[in-house]
Amino acid sequence: SGNPLVIEKAGVDAEVARLSTLFSVWRNQRYANENEVSRLPMMIEAQQRKVALYAEDAARIEPNTLQGICLELGGRKIAGHDAVGDALRNVVKSIRDEQRAGGREIDQIVGRFGGFELGVQATRGEEVPSLYLSGACLYQATPYQTGSALVAALVDLLGSIPKQHAAGEAQLEVRRKRLDDIRLELQRPFEQESRLLDLMTRQRLLLKQLDLDKDEAGTAKVDGEE
């Protein structure tokens, strides 16, 4: 057909389809943002409490080194790398034997280290019991069986607490910024909404000028009668 309205309609239809797809993407992202912005304040509040607990633990740390390590086990103070290593190895072995004999999970405080309560956990099965430090939060050490490895694990664990505090603060800032960014994004409308509405208005006018709206109405009527 040489009718320019037909050519125009083809272009309008294509542009309406393109912008409608973009609008669907924008709308779906908006739904996702609204869902996230409803959850973030609670997540931020929980993270704030966690960071405060990390700060409390970081303040209570009594620094220790591999060679100058000192701790308390069963009310007895033990100092020195080798002596502490032997004592920790005996604790782990004793808890493991007890767990195997009783077939139950064990979780008990056995002493103090670096300003924290020192505990040990043993679960069912053949897993090696693991040491942990308990303060405002609980910090799990990598399980080992040799004295040297147990000493290193405890010293590393104590040194990791300030790092966990710093990581918690960084995560808190990330969530705060994310909340601000999403709230700003939610204030923005679909940028091409006005053009889409104009094109849809023109699309309806073209249908009318080409008498295609009558065909569609007639088709709908026939379908209804059938």
Backbone as a ProteinNet text record, in pm:
[ID]
protein_1_A
[PRIMARY]
SGNPLVIEKAGVDAEVARLSTLFSVWRNQRYANENEVSRLPMMIEAQQRKVALYAEDAARIEPNTLQGICLELGGRKIAGHDAVGDALRNVVKSIRDEQRAGGREIDQIVGRFGGFELGVQATRGEEVPSLYLSGACLYQATPYQTGSALVAALVDLLGSIPKQHAAGEAQLEVRRKRLDDIRLELQRPFEQESRLLDLMTRQRLLLKQLDLDKDEAGTAKVDGEE
[TERTIARY]
84	0	87	41.3	114.5	60.7	-29.4	-89.1	15.3	49.5	152.1	109.8	-22.5	-67.8	-29.6	-32.6	5.6	154.1	236.1	379.9	406.1	336.9	354.3	312.6	200.8	152.4	253.9	320.1	420.4	532.6	575.8	681	634.9	511.4	457	441.8	390.4	372.6	505.6	610.6	742.6	797.1	779.4	830.7	751.7	620.3	537.7	580.5	607.4	650.7	784.6	876.4	1008.5	998.5	923.2	910.9	829.6	733.5	655.2	744.4	839.6	934.3	1022.7	1070.7	1152.9	1073.6	945.7	861.2	842.2	826.1	810.6	935.4	1052.3	1178.9	1188.2	1154.8	1157.7	1061.4	942.1	841.3	883.9	941.5	987.2	1100.3	1190.4	1299.9	1246.3	1142.4	1081.7	1020.5	952.2	896.8	1007.7	1119.4	1232.4	1291	1302.2	1355.7	1264.1	1133.6	1038.7	1047.3	1066.8	1080.7	1209.3	1317.4	1446.2	1445.5	1384.1	1383.4	1297.9	1205.2	1124.6	1202.4	1304.1	1382.4	1509.7	1565.8	1695.9	1698.5	1597.4	1604.5	1621.1	1552.1	1567.7	1707.2	1758.9	1893.9	1998.6	1977.8	2071.2	2068.8	1949.1	1936.2	2006.3	1988.4	2054.5	2206.8	2252.5	2396.3	2454.6	2379.1	2425.2	2446.5	2352.3	2368.2	2490.6	2510.7	2624.7	2756.4	2763.8	2885.5	2913.8	2809.5	2828.2	2886.1	2841.9	2895.8	3040.5	3072	3211.4	3299.9	3249.1	3326.7	3352.6	3251.5	3267.2	3374.8	3373.7	3474.6	3614.5	3622.2	3752.9	3816.8	3733.9	3786.4	3835.7	3789.9	3827	3949.2	4002.1	4111.9	4237.5	4293.3	4424	4522.2	4606.2	4692.1	4780.5	4798.3	4885	4966.4	5083	5167.8	5191.7	5244.3	5269.4	5362.5	5471.4	5569.7	5531.5	5458.8	5424.6	5282	5224	5084	5064.8	4952.4	4918.3	4767.8	4723.4	4579.7	4551.6	4424.3	4380.7	4296.5	4330.6	4255.3	4222.7	4095.2	4055.5	4101.6	4107.7	4150.3	4300.3	4376.9	4523.3	4581.3	4672	4734.5	4849.9	4853.4	4957.7	5018	5149.6	5217.1	5322.8	5349.3	5451.8	5391.3	5451.6	5399.5	5383.4	5488.5	5485.2	5389.6	5393.2	5307	5160.3	5128	4989.8	4947.1	5037.7	5006.5	4974.3	5055.4	5030.5	4897	4868.5	4744.1	4622.4	4629	4516.5	4496.7	4606.9	4597	4529.4	4562.8	4501.8	4352.1	4315.4	4173.1	4096.2	4149.1	4081.4	4069.2	4177.6	4174.3	4073.6	4070	3977.8	3832.3	3803.3	3666.3	3626.5	3720.5	3688.6	3660	3740.8	3716.6	3581.7	3549.7	3422.6	3304.8	3321.2	3213.4	3192.6	3299.6	3288	3224.7	3261.2	3206.9	3059.6	3023.6	2884.9	2793.6	2852.1	2772	2683.4	2725.8	2643.7	2727.5	2660.9	2730.1	2779.7	2896.3	2955.2	2984.9	2947.9	2977.7	3000.5	3126.3	3154.1	3269	3264.8	3372.1	3481.6	3605.2	3716	3818.3	3806.2	3904.3	3884.5	3992.1	3989.1	4115.9	4098.2	4212.3	4188.6	4286.9	4283	4167.6	4112.7	3999.8	3864.9	3865.2	3741.8	3733.5	3612.2	3595.3	3639.4	3709.6	3757.5	3670.9	3610.2	3522	3563.5	3498.8	3525.1	3393.4	3379.7	3259.2	3297.1	3212.4	3230.7	3093.7	3081.5	2955	2963.5	2849.1	2847.8	2929.3	2990.4	3068.1	3216.7	3295.4	3440.2	3507.5	3428.4	3488.6	3576.3	3684.8	3773.9	3705.3	3706	3648.1	3712.8	3636.7	3688.2	3682.3	3784.5	3788.9	3714.9	3667.9	3604.7	3625.1	3612.6	3619.1	3480.6	3437.8	3304	3310.4	3257.8	3246	3105.5	3093.3	2962.1	2916.6	3013.1	2988.3	3070.1	3044	3117.8	3205.5	3331.9	3429.3	3485.9	3465.5	3503.2	3642.6	3728	3862.9	3862	3957.2	3973.1	4016.5	3948.5	3984.3	4116.8	4199.6	4326.1	4345.9	4445.8	4475.3	4614.1	4705.7	4841.3	4849	4937.1	4948.9	4989.1	5087.3	5136.5	5026.1	4949.6	4842.1	4731.1	4701.2	4596.9	4636.2	4763.1	4811.6	4798.9	4844.6	4838.2	4693.8	4604.1	4463.4	4402.9	4435.4	4380.7	4434.7	4565.5	4625.1	4567.2	4553.1	4493.8	4348.8	4274.9	4134.7	4121.1	4206.1	4202.7	4234	4331.7	4368.7	4265.2	4175.6	4075.4	3956.4	3940.9	3823	3817.2	3926.6	3920.2	3890.1	3939	3912.4	3763.2	3702.9	3559.4	3478.9	3527.7	3461.5	3467.5	3585.2	3601.4	3516.4	3513.1	3432.1	3283.8	3242	3102.3	3064.4	3155.1	3129.5	3121.4	3209.5	3208.3	3076.9	3031	2905.3	2788.3	2794.3	2689.5	2681.9	2797.2	2799.3	2748.1	2781.8	2732.6	2580.7	2521.3	2376.1	2309.8	2370.4	2315.2	2315.4	2426.7	2435.8	2336.8	2322.5	2227.4	2085.9	2050.2	1916.9	1897.1	1997.6	1987.6	1973.9	2052.4	2049.2	1913.1	1857.8	1728.4	1617.3	1619.3	1517	1522.3	1643.2	1657.9	1605.7	1636	1590.8	1438.9	1375.6	1230.3	1160.3	1232.3	1174.2	1174.6	1248.6	1260.7	1151.3	1078.4	974.7	1036.3	954.5	998.6	1027.7	1152.5	1197.1	1122.7	1077.5	1013.1	862.2	809.2	665.4	581.2	620.3	543.8	543.7	660.4	667.8	584.5	586.8	507.9	359.1	314.4	172.6	133.2	219.8	191	180.7	272.6	271.6	147.8	107.2	-12.7	-137.5	-138.1	-249.7	-250.6	-131.3	-121.1	-157.3	-120.7	-152.5	-304.2	-376.6	-522.9	-585	-526.7	-578	-556.9	-440.3	-412.3	-506.9	-536.2	-632.6	-768.3	-805.2	-934.4	-932.2	-822.1	-812.5	-807.9	-751.4	-742.3	-860.1	-955.8	-1074.7	-1039.6	-922.6	-883	-948.9	-988.3	-1056.4	-1193.2	-1256.3	-1386.1	-1371.3	-1264.6	-1241	-1219.1	-1140.1	-1113.1	-1239.8	-1326.1	-1451.7	-1541.9	-1544.2	-1627.5	-1578.9	-1448.8	-1391.5	-1425.1	-1415.4	-1446.8	-1593.6	-1681.9	-1824.4	-1852.3	-1788.8	-1807.3	-1755.2	-1637.3	-1580.8	-1676.7	-1740.5	-1831.3	-1953.6	-2004.7	-2122.6	-2091.8	-1972.6	-1934.8	-1924
-119.6	0	123.8	225.7	350.9	450.2	404.2	492.8	529	658	697.5	667.2	660.5	628.6	486.4	396.8	257.2	249.5	324.2	326.4	387.4	497	559.8	465.6	395.8	303.9	193.8	144	39.4	90.2	216.1	272.9	299.2	349.9	375.6	245.7	142.7	13.4	-40.9	-28.1	-79.4	-1.8	131.2	212.5	189.1	172.4	141.5	8.9	-89.4	-220.2	-209.2	-129.4	-114.1	-44	64.5	138.7	61.7	-17.7	-100.3	-204.1	-259.2	-355.2	-286.7	-166.4	-92	-58.8	-24.3	7.2	-114.9	-232.4	-356.2	-384	-362.4	-382.2	-283.2	-157.4	-53.9	-87.6	-132.7	-164.9	-283.7	-387	-503.8	-466.9	-379.2	-335.1	-252	-174.1	-93.2	-182.7	-290.5	-384.7	-443.5	-480.9	-538.3	-436.8	-310.9	-205.6	-180.1	-179.9	-157.4	-269.3	-392.1	-505.6	-494.1	-454.4	-442.4	-327.1	-215.2	-99.4	-124.4	-218.6	-252.9	-340.4	-413	-503.2	-439.4	-345	-290.4	-223.5	-146.4	-85.5	-188.1	-301.3	-405.9	-467.4	-486.1	-541	-445.1	-316	-215.7	-213.1	-221.6	-221.8	-343.2	-459.2	-580.9	-568.2	-510.4	-493.3	-395.1	-291.9	-195.8	-264.7	-352	-425.6	-516.8	-580.1	-670.7	-594.1	-478.3	-397.2	-350.3	-315.7	-273.4	-387.1	-509.1	-624.4	-650.5	-637	-651.4	-547.2	-424.9	-317.3	-349.6	-404.1	-443.9	-550.4	-647.9	-754.3	-702.9	-613	-558.3	-482.5	-421.7	-344.8	-433.4	-557.9	-644.9	-732.2	-724.3	-811.9	-788.7	-898.6	-898	-962.3	-883.8	-934.5	-1051.5	-1144.9	-1260.3	-1285.5	-1345.8	-1384.3	-1534.4	-1589	-1733.4	-1777.5	-1704.3	-1745.6	-1699	-1586.9	-1535	-1566	-1668.1	-1700.9	-1743.7	-1700	-1735.6	-1751.7	-1858.1	-1879.3	-1951.7	-1968.8	-2036.6	-2158	-2272.5	-2395.9	-2462	-2485.7	-2550.6	-2476.7	-2345	-2265.4	-2256	-2313	-2312.6	-2229.3	-2137.3	-2055.4	-2130.6	-2122.7	-2191.2	-2088.9	-2085.3	-1988.1	-2056.9	-1997.5	-2051.6	-2136.5	-2127.3	-2195.8	-2345.4	-2411	-2557.9	-2603.5	-2538.3	-2578.9	-2559	-2446.1	-2421.2	-2519.1	-2546.5	-2641.2	-2779	-2826.7	-2958.6	-2959.5	-2853.2	-2847.3	-2845.6	-2769.8	-2763.7	-2896.6	-2961.1	-3091.7	-3191.7	-3188.5	-3280.2	-3252.2	-3124.3	-3088.6	-3143.1	-3120.2	-3166.8	-3319	-3388	-3533.9	-3584.1	-3521.2	-3562.6	-3543.2	-3429.9	-3402.8	-3499	-3528.8	-3621.1	-3760.7	-3807	-3938.5	-3941.7	-3831.5	-3824	-3825.8	-3754.6	-3751	-3888.2	-3956.3	-4089.2	-4188.4	-4177.2	-4271.3	-4244.8	-4119.6	-4086.3	-4071.2	-4050	-4034.6	-3913	-3809.8	-3689.2	-3566.9	-3459.4	-3334.6	-3271	-3210.2	-3147.1	-3001.2	-2914.6	-2772	-2719.7	-2688.5	-2645.2	-2545.1	-2460.1	-2363.7	-2433.3	-2421.1	-2491.1	-2394.4	-2265.3	-2170.9	-2031.7	-1952.5	-1815.9	-1789.1	-1704	-1668	-1531.3	-1442.7	-1313.8	-1224.3	-1242.2	-1161.3	-1224.8	-1346.7	-1416.7	-1552.1	-1602.8	-1740.4	-1833.1	-1938.3	-2036.5	-2161.3	-2197.4	-2313.3	-2415.2	-2531.1	-2636.9	-2702.9	-2737.3	-2802	-2931.9	-3032	-3159.7	-3208.2	-3238.6	-3288.7	-3438.3	-3495.7	-3639.8	-3669	-3784.8	-3822.3	-3820.3	-3813.7	-3821	-3684.5	-3574.7	-3443.3	-3413	-3338.1	-3297.6	-3187.7	-3194.6	-3087.5	-2953.7	-2847.9	-2715.7	-2622.2	-2539	-2439	-2312.9	-2236	-2108.1	-2008.7	-1881.5	-1773.4	-1712.6	-1689.9	-1638.3	-1506.5	-1401.2	-1271.2	-1220.7	-1102	-1054.6	-1135.3	-1181.1	-1271.5	-1398.4	-1497.1	-1623.6	-1635.3	-1674.4	-1682.6	-1824.6	-1890.1	-2030.9	-2043.3	-2123.4	-2147.9	-2267.5	-2269.9	-2384.7	-2505.3	-2619.4	-2735.8	-2800	-2828.6	-2899.2	-2996.8	-3085.8	-3183.9	-3166.1	-3101.7	-3083.1	-2956.2	-2958.7	-2845.4	-2717.4	-2724.7	-2606.6	-2542.5	-2627.1	-2575.5	-2514	-2570.8	-2516.9	-2380.1	-2365.1	-2236	-2130.8	-2164.5	-2070.5	-2033	-2131.2	-2105	-2007.7	-2024.4	-1935.2	-1793	-1779.3	-1646.9	-1577.2	-1651.9	-1594.9	-1553.3	-1636	-1606.2	-1477.3	-1461.9	-1341.5	-1217.8	-1231.8	-1119.8	-1087.9	-1182.7	-1160.3	-1077.4	-1062.9	-993.2	-847.1	-769.3	-631.6	-627.6	-726.1	-730.7	-756.3	-842.6	-868.1	-743.8	-669	-544	-446.2	-432.3	-341	-385.2	-516.1	-567.4	-543.5	-556.6	-531.8	-386.1	-293.8	-151.6	-120.8	-183.1	-161.1	-211	-326.3	-381	-291.2	-233	-141.3	-19.2	34.9	151.3	115.2	-4.8	-50	-55.6	-109.1	-120.2	17.1	106.1	241.5	312.7	300.5	365.2	301.9	170.6	101.7	152.1	172	222	362.4	448.3	583.5	581	495	486.5	437.5	336.7	282.3	384.6	453.1	555.6	664.2	701.7	801	746.6	619.9	556.2	548.3	523	510.8	644.9	754.5	885.5	918.6	839.5	867.9	795.5	869.8	805.7	736.3	668.4	610.7	726.1	740.5	859.4	881	775.2	787.9	765.2	785.9	763.7	857.6	985.2	1082.1	1046.2	1005.1	967.2	842.6	747	625.6	657.4	745.6	781.8	854.8	945	1016.8	919	823.8	725.8	636.9	598.8	515.8	593.3	724.4	808.3	815.9	835.6	840	704.9	599.1	464.3	443.8	488.7	476.1	562.4	681.8	769.8	709.7	649.6	584.8	468.3	392.6	281.8	334.5	447.8	506.7	558.8	626.5	682.1	573.3	461.4	349.6	253.3	288.3	204.6	66.7	57.2	-72	-95.1	13.5	-4.2	-67.1	-36.2	-96.7	-245.6	-280.4	-422.5	-498.7	-439.1	-507.5	-522	-417.2	-425.2	-530.6	-534.7	-636.2	-775.7	-792.2	-924.3	-968.6	-872.1	-906	-946.3	-877.6	-908.7	-1048.7	-1081.7	-1214.4	-1322	-1295.4	-1392.7	-1413.1	-1304.7	-1314.8	-1394.2	-1372.9	-1447.7	-1595.2	-1625.4	-1766.2	-1831.8
0	0	0	-76.5	-79	20.7	107.2	206.3	311.9	325.4	423.9	566.5	593.3	728.7	768.1	669.2	695.2	731.3	658.1	685.5	823	852.4	983.4	1096	1074.1	1177.9	1208	1103.8	1125	1214.3	1187.4	1270.7	1412.8	1427.1	1559.9	1638.3	1571.8	1639.1	1690.6	1607.2	1646.4	1766	1764.5	1874.4	2002.7	1990.2	2107.3	2169.1	2083	2132.4	2205.3	2148.9	2210.2	2345.6	2348.5	2473.9	2577.9	2533.7	2626.3	2693.4	2617	2673.8	2778.8	2745.7	2841.3	2967.1	2948.5	3063.5	3152.7	3091.7	3170.2	3252.3	3190.4	3262.4	3378.9	3353.7	3458.3	3571.5	3536.5	3637.5	3722.9	3659.4	3735.4	3829.8	3782	3868.1	3983.1	3957.1	4061.7	4169.5	4127.3	4224.5	4311.4	4246.3	4320.2	4417.5	4373.2	4460.3	4579.6	4555.5	4664.3	4767.6	4719.2	4810.8	4892.2	4825.5	4894.8	4994.8	4956.9	5045.7	5169.2	5160.4	5277.7	5376.1	5324.3	5409.1	5465.2	5391.7	5430.2	5567.5	5608.9	5742.1	5854.3	5844.8	5946.1	5940.5	5818	5802.9	5857.9	5835.7	5886.8	6039.1	6096	6241.7	6302	6239.6	6288.4	6276.1	6165.9	6145.6	6245.8	6281.8	6382.2	6517.1	6553	6679.8	6673.9	6560	6545.1	6554.7	6489.8	6493.8	6636.3	6709.6	6849.1	6933.1	6908.4	6981	6942.7	6812.5	6769	6837	6848.4	6912.2	7058.8	7124	7264.4	7279.1	7188.5	7194.4	7159.9	7061.7	7022.5	7138.4	7222.5	7336	7448.8	7454.1	7566	7535.3	7415.3	7374.5	7459.2	7505.7	7571.6	7474	7406	7297.9	7342.1	7250.6	7273.6	7148	7165.8	7053.2	7059.1	6950.9	6946.1	7058.5	7077.6	7177.7	7317.7	7327.5	7458.6	7500.2	7439.9	7467.7	7612.4	7668.5	7806.2	7815.5	7881.3	7897.8	8027.8	8054.7	8175.9	8136.4	8191.5	8165.5	8299	8322.8	8446.9	8570.3	8565.4	8679.9	8695.3	8600.8	8609.9	8496.7	8528.2	8426.1	8361.4	8227.6	8150.6	8055.1	8046.8	7961.2	7876.2	7759.1	7670.3	7559.3	7442	7323.6	7344.7	7391	7402.5	7511.6	7627	7738.2	7703.1	7641.7	7601.2	7492.9	7399	7292.2	7346.7	7440.6	7500.4	7574.6	7648.1	7724.9	7632.5	7524.6	7430.3	7359.3	7324.3	7258.6	7350.7	7480	7575.9	7591.9	7588.6	7599.4	7481	7362	7240.5	7240.9	7280	7283.4	7386.1	7502.8	7608.9	7566.7	7504.4	7459.3	7347.9	7261.6	7151.4	7205.9	7302.4	7362.5	7434.3	7503.1	7574.7	7477.9	7368.1	7269.4	7206.5	7176.3	7115.7	7212.4	7338	7437.1	7465.1	7473.8	7507.6	7388.6	7270	7150.2	7151.3	7219.6	7228.3	7193.5	7161.4	7132.8	7263.2	7256.1	7374.4	7344.1	7435.2	7422.4	7563.4	7596	7732.1	7736.9	7838.4	7862.4	7944	7895.7	7962.4	8021.7	7992.2	8047.2	7992.1	7991.6	7940.6	7859	7756.3	7672.9	7609.2	7623.1	7554.7	7591.8	7713.7	7756.2	7726.8	7675.4	7639.5	7709.4	7721.7	7766.1	7654.1	7691.8	7595.3	7605.6	7494.1	7493.6	7389.3	7395.3	7298.3	7261.5	7134.5	7083.6	7014.5	7033.3	6964.3	6920.1	6793.2	6740	6717.8	6685.2	6656.8	6531.4	6529.1	6412.3	6441.7	6335.4	6348	6337.2	6340	6328.6	6450.2	6426.1	6533.7	6614.6	6748	6830.5	6797.8	6808.2	6772.9	6893.9	6906.3	7011.3	6965.5	7060.4	7026.2	7139.5	7105.3	7203	7215.4	7338.1	7362.7	7438.4	7375.4	7439.5	7414.2	7361	7316.9	7196.2	7116.7	7003.6	7024.1	6941.3	6948.2	6824.4	6844	6735.2	6730.3	6618.7	6604.7	6545.4	6608.4	6557.1	6461.9	6370.9	6282.1	6365.4	6350.7	6433.3	6392.5	6491.4	6470.4	6585.9	6569.7	6675.1	6733.3	6660.2	6712.1	6795.7	6896.6	6986.4	6915.8	6826.6	6757	6672.4	6604.4	6519.1	6603.4	6718.2	6806.2	6861.3	6898.3	6946.8	6837	6716.8	6604.7	6573	6579.6	6548.3	6649	6777.3	6879.7	6865.7	6842.5	6826.6	6703.6	6594.3	6472.3	6495.6	6569.1	6596	6677.1	6778.2	6860.2	6775.1	6686.1	6599.7	6493.4	6464.6	6360.3	6408.8	6540.5	6594	6550.1	6559.4	6507.1	6357.5	6283.6	6140	6113.8	6194.9	6179.3	6215.6	6314.6	6350.3	6233.2	6172.3	6059.1	5940.2	5914.5	5804.3	5830.1	5956.5	5990.8	5969.3	6004.3	5982.1	5833	5755	5609.9	5549.4	5595.1	5546	5584.2	5701.6	5746.2	5654.6	5618.8	5529.5	5390.5	5344.4	5213.4	5212.8	5318.6	5325.5	5339.3	5414.2	5426.6	5291.6	5219.2	5087.8	4990.9	4998.3	4911.7	4935.8	5060.9	5094.2	5037.2	5052.4	4997.7	4845.6	4780.6	4634.6	4584.2	4651.4	4607.7	4628.4	4741.9	4766.9	4660.1	4618.7	4513	4380.6	4353.9	4230.1	4224.2	4336.8	4340.4	4313.9	4330.1	4302.8	4153.9	4076.7	3934.5	3855.4	3771.4	3689.2	3567.9	3494.3	3367.1	3271.9	3230.7	3158.1	3026.5	2962.8	2831.7	2840.3	2961.4	2980.4	2893.9	2888.4	2810.3	2662.1	2611.1	2469.4	2442.4	2533.6	2515.8	2512.1	2601.9	2604.4	2475.9	2427.3	2302.3	2185.7	2180.8	2071.7	2077.9	2197.4	2210	2167.3	2199.2	2153.2	2000.3	1941.5	1795.2	1733.8	1801.4	1752.3	1744.2	1846.7	1844.6	1734.8	1714.2	1609.6	1470.8	1450.1	1321.8	1296.6	1401.3	1388.4	1342.2	1399.4	1363.2	1219.9	1181.8	1047.7	940.8	975.4	881.1	893.1	977.2	1000.8	1057.4	1119.8	1177.2	1312.5	1379.4	1505.9	1487.4	1372.6	1343.8	1316.1	1241.8	1214	1342.9	1436.7	1562.5	1643.9	1642.7	1717.2	1658.1	1521.6	1457.2	1484.1	1485.1	1513.2	1653.9	1748.4	1886.8	1898.8	1823.3	1830.6	1776.9	1661.2	1604.4	1698.7	1759.1	1853.6	1970.7	2016	2128.6	2091.6	1968.9	1927	1913.9	1863	1850.9	1987.3
[MASK]
++++++++++++++++++++++++++++++++++++++++++++++++++++++++++++++++++++++++++++++++++++++++++++++++++++++++++++++++++++++++++++++++++++++++++++++++++++++++++++++++++++++++++++++++++++++++++++++++++++++++++++++++++++++++++++++++++

